[in-house]
Amino acid sequence: MFSGEHSAAMIQVRVDHVLTGRTIPFGPNGEPSGIDKQCADGPVSLMPDGLAGDAQGDTKHHGGPEKAVHHYPRDHYPLWRAEYPQLAPRLSAPGAFGENISTEGVGEADVCVGDVFRLGTALVQVSQGRQPCWRLNVRFEAPKMARWVQQSGRTGWYYRVLEAGEVVAGDFLRLSERPCPEWPLSRIVDVLYRDTLNREALAAMSALPELAESWRTLAARRLERHAVEDWSRRVSTPGG
């Protein structure tokens, strides 16, 4: 299990699984989704828009250069099973959260916005956390799953691709650069979902160049309006 106290030099974890998925009809209205990821058998090419063979159904909110790779710590799975035993059948294999990369030994408290990692032969950079959506509700057959993920802070995170390459299960994820040590993902998630109107933190986030533009804009809008955006459409299953 990760400790939340890794120094930059200590972050080196094995990639246990690389996962990709095609879109399938999903949800109450048959919306397309690529959340059903499967383990790749061999090396997978990683390009600026993501892994070869991986797809997203809602390209407005998923995928793209700032969400090229989704990393979810498998360390979280036992915590979910302990807190919500009814979820256990959905947590028997990696990919339950639609992740592309599955590891053990590093989590949101260990990884900072802007961290640059060597991933196989590719070079990636942490761009943002995840804003969980209603597809997790359907995936886990739990109407509040997206809200639970948001409240827990166990969201996982995304990478942008700085250098294309290949990645395969068994490769290592090695930290090579940390420009923003004061901004672990756990802090970003805390501001986003808990300490939501912390003006000092929001101002700093809005000016953080390593953070995805959409999240900088979100922080700037909260500052301007002194109000939190409506989450209900994102976390509530359509028609639910």
Buried (B, 14 or more C-beta within 10 A) or exposed (E): EBEEEBEEEEBBBEBBBBBBBEBBEBBEEEBBBBBBBBBBEEBBBBEEBBBEEBBBBBEEBBBBBBBBBBBBBBBBBEEBBEEBEEBEEBBEEBBBBBBBBBBBBBBBBBBBBBBBBBBBBBBBBBBBBBBBBBBBBBBBEBBBBBBBBBEBBBBBBBBBBBBEBBBBBEBEBEBEEBBBEEBBBBBBBBBBBEEBEBEEBBBBBBEBEBBBEBBBEBBBBBBEEEEEEEBEEBBBBEEE
